[in-house]
Amino acid sequence: MPKTGFHLAQVNVGRIVAPIDSPELAGFVEQLPEINELADRSPGFVWRMVDDEGQDATGLRPDGHDDLFLINCSVWESVEALRAFTYETGHLRVLSRRREWFTRMVEPHQALWWVPAGHLPSVAEALERVQLVRDQGPGPEAFTFRSPHPAPDEAAAPPAAPEAPDGLRTPSRD
């Protein structure tokens, strides 16, 4: 548990250039197990959102009208832990190729926010945080790597949620 009693939640959303099972996405899909395992074993990793298959979140459809819209959400012990995974591991290799697989978004597509340790964000909560960044810009309730905010004071922490919301499963950490 972090010293503050809070963990960092992150979400990023994107629209893939073709269906997930198409040849255009094969290079992305084949790397998912490796990158997810890397995340699961990274220092400071807490949890990541997965679909009913339990391997990744590619089966989730946060926008029921758009099968190409994907969400990725995870929880980390700190901004530093997430930043290290994102930019100092093999994840960067995949991130650098994102324009091959995802359409360029002109509006913000990522948000970070503090949650009480033990809380696991829902799809709706994560999408609300992206919308906050879009509507208000980065602030204490939803921010970005470029504009991080410190964790709130311990006294501000509401009780932690006992299990994942919306029936989402947590991948095992063998």
N, C-alpha and C positions, 0 to 999 in steps of 0.2 A: 504494500500500500504506500502511495506517495506521502511525503511529509505533510502535505496540505489536506489529505483526505479526498482529493480530486484526481480524476484521470482526464486525459485529453481525448475527445471524440473527434473523428474526422470523417468527412463525406466528400466524395467527388462523384459527379454524374457526367454522363456523356452519351452521345448518340453514335452508335457504330455505323460504319459505311455500308454494311450488308448484314444479312441475317447471321447469327452467331455460328451456325453450322455451314456457312458458305466457304468456298475456297479463299475468298478475300480475307477472312478472319482466321484461317488455319494457323498462321504464324503466331497470332495472339493467343488463341485457345490452347495450342500445344505448350505454351510457356506458363499458363496459369498454375498448374500443380507445383512447378518449381518455385515460382514467385510466392505463392501462398504458403508453401512450406518454409521458405526463407522468412516470411513475415512471422509465421507462427513461432519460429525459433529465435527471432531477433530479441536482443535485450530491450526491455520495456514494453514488449507486446503484451496486450491483455486479451483482446477478443476481436473477431471479425464477423461480419454479417455473412450468413450463408443461406442458400435456398433450401428447399426440401431434400435435394440430393445430398446436401451437407458438405460439398467440396468447395464451392465458391458461390457468388451471388448472381451469376449470369442468368439464372432461371427466374429471378425476381423481375417483375414488370411494374415499376412504380407508377408508370403512366399506362394504364390499361389500354389506351388507344394507340400506343406507339411501341411496337415490339423491338425497335432498335434502340430504345432509351434504357441505359443501364445505370446501376448504382453500385458504389463501393463504399462501405462504411466500416470503420474499425475503431478500436479504443486502445490507447497507449498510456504509459505512465507519465509521459512528458512531451513537450514540443521537441526537445532535443532527441528523444528516442525515435519519434516519428521522422524527424528530419534526417537522422542518421540512416534509417532504413530506406527512406525515399531517395536520398542523394548519394549514399556512400556504400551501397550494396549492388548486387546484380539487378535490383529493381530499376536502377537508372538506365540500364541497357534497354529494358522494355519501355520505360517512360520516354526515352529519346525517339522511339518509333511510333509514338501514339498517333501521329497524323496519318500513318498508313491505315489505321484501323478505326479511328474516330474522326467525325467531322469537326471542323474548327468551330468552337463556340465563341460568340462575341460577348456573351454575358458571363458573369462569374459562374463557375461550375464546381467550386470547392468551398468548404467551410470547416473551420475548426471551432470547438467550444468545449468548455469544461463541464464535466458531469461528476456527480458524487461517485467515489470509488464503489464499484459493484453495479452501477447503473449501466444497462445496455440499451442504446438508442433504438427506436423503432424507425421504420422507413419514413413514416409521416414526420417524426421529429427531425430526422436528417434533412428531409426536403424543406422543412420549415427553416432550418438554419441556412441552407443555400439561398432561400428566398430572402432572408434577412440581409445577407451580404448584398444581394442584388438590389434590394429596396433601400437600404440604409447605409451601405458600405460597411467595412469592417468596424467592429466595436466589441465591447466586452461579452456580448451574448453570442456573437458569431464573427470570426475573424479569419485571417489567412496567414500563411507563413511570412508574408511580407509585413504584416501588421499584427504580430502576436500580442496577446494580453496575458497577464499573469493569472494564475489560478485564484479564485475567490478565497476569502477568509474561511476557515473551518466552520465558524459560527453560522455561515450562510448556507451550509450544506443541508438539503432536505434528506430524508431517509432514503437509503439506497434501495433500488428495486431488487427483489429476491431472485428473479430469473428473467430470461430474455423475453421482451414483449412480442406480441403478434405470433407467438409460437415459433419464433426463429430459433434455430439450433446453434449451439456454439461448437465449433470444431474441436475435436479432442487434441490435447497437447502431448500425446504419448510421451 
